[in-house]
Amino acid sequence: MSQTTPTARVCRDCDGFATATITTGLRTIDGARDTIRVNCPNCQGLGRTAPATLVRAGK
């Protein structure tokens, strides 16, 4: 029987895509698009969450 590899829990809010880059519609001095990075508020940009037992224990 093969062994299974434990996987990290994927954030349910962002589904693992924790950071998005959004254009503001403006351009910088050199002509490139001005962008901002936005992180998922639930996982703070990690893409995964801690197991519930660790969250309850405060670890």
Contacts in CASP RR format, 6 or more apart in sequence:
PFRMAT RR
TARGET T0000
AUTHOR 0000-0000-0000
METHOD contacts of the structure
MODEL  1
MSQTTPTARVCRDCDGFATATITTGLRTIDGARDTIRVNCPNCQGLGRTA
PATLVRAGK
8 48 0 8 1.000
9 48 0 8 1.000
9 49 0 8 1.000
9 50 0 8 1.000
9 51 0 8 1.000
10 16 0 8 1.000
10 47 0 8 1.000
10 48 0 8 1.000
10 49 0 8 1.000
11 18 0 8 1.000
11 40 0 8 1.000
11 42 0 8 1.000
11 43 0 8 1.000
11 46 0 8 1.000
11 47 0 8 1.000
11 48 0 8 1.000
11 49 0 8 1.000
12 42 0 8 1.000
12 49 0 8 1.000
13 40 0 8 1.000
13 41 0 8 1.000
13 42 0 8 1.000
13 43 0 8 1.000
14 40 0 8 1.000
14 42 0 8 1.000
14 43 0 8 1.000
14 45 0 8 1.000
14 47 0 8 1.000
16 43 0 8 1.000
16 47 0 8 1.000
16 48 0 8 1.000
17 47 0 8 1.000
18 39 0 8 1.000
18 40 0 8 1.000
18 43 0 8 1.000
18 44 0 8 1.000
18 45 0 8 1.000
18 46 0 8 1.000
18 47 0 8 1.000
19 37 0 8 1.000
19 38 0 8 1.000
19 39 0 8 1.000
19 40 0 8 1.000
19 45 0 8 1.000
20 37 0 8 1.000
20 38 0 8 1.000
21 35 0 8 1.000
21 36 0 8 1.000
21 37 0 8 1.000
21 38 0 8 1.000
22 35 0 8 1.000
22 36 0 8 1.000
22 37 0 8 1.000
22 38 0 8 1.000
23 33 0 8 1.000
23 34 0 8 1.000
23 35 0 8 1.000
24 33 0 8 1.000
24 34 0 8 1.000
24 35 0 8 1.000
24 36 0 8 1.000
25 33 0 8 1.000
25 34 0 8 1.000
26 33 0 8 1.000
26 34 0 8 1.000
27 33 0 8 1.000
27 34 0 8 1.000
28 34 0 8 1.000
39 45 0 8 1.000
40 47 0 8 1.000
42 49 0 8 1.000
43 49 0 8 1.000
END
